Amino acid sequence: MDIAAVNGSLSAIGYGLAAIGPGIGVGLVFSAYIQSTARQPESSRLTLPYVWIGFAVIEALALLGIAFGFVFK
């Protein structure tokens, strides 16, 4: 009887580690948008589409991380 046995898939740990980068990236994108809007409020409508494009690209990386977690079991 081994008390320290690990049961389950290590891909969940891999995805957890892969989600750190996109989590930080999303935070940086939105903090930059908030800071730029605070400095120049009139440019908020101009920069908002770039925020959503950056968010989508970063979240695509998170989805790739979970997909590779299932592929490389």
N, C-alpha and C positions, 0 to 999 in steps of 0.2 A: 504494500500500500504506500503509494508515493503522495505525500501531502502537497508537495510543491508542483504537481503536474499542471500544465496549462492546457486547457481544452478550448477548442474553437479555432477560428481562422485568424491568422496574422494579418490578413488583408485589412481588417478593421483598424488595426494599429497603423498600418501603412496609410490608409485614407485619413486617419486622424492627423498624422504628420503632414500629409499632403494638403490638408485644409488650413494649416497654419499660414502658409504663404498667401493664398487668396483672401483669407480673413484680414491679414495685415494690409494687403493691397486695396481692398474695398475701403478700409478705414482711412488710408492715405488719400484715396481719390475724393472721398466725401469731405475730409478735413480740408483738402486744398480748395474744393469748391466753396465751402463755407468761409474760408479765409479770404478767397478772392471776392466773394460777394460782399463780405464785410468791408473790404477796402474800396471796391467800386460797385455799388449796388445797381447801377444802370447796366452793367454787363452781365447780370445774372441770367437774363433770357438768352443771351448769346452763348454762354458757356454751358448751359444745362444739357443740350444734346450731347456734348462731348463727355459729360459726366456719365450719362446713361450708356454711351458706347464703351467707355472705359470699364464701367461696372459689368457690362455683358461679356467683355473679353476676359476679365478676371474670373467671373463665374464660370466661363467655359473651361478655364484651367481647373477649377474645382471639379467640374463634371468629368473632365478627362482623368483626374485622379481617382475618382470612384470607379470609372469604367476600367481603368487599368488594374484596380484592386480586384475586380471580378475576373478579369482576363487572366491575370497571373496568379491564380490560386495556388 
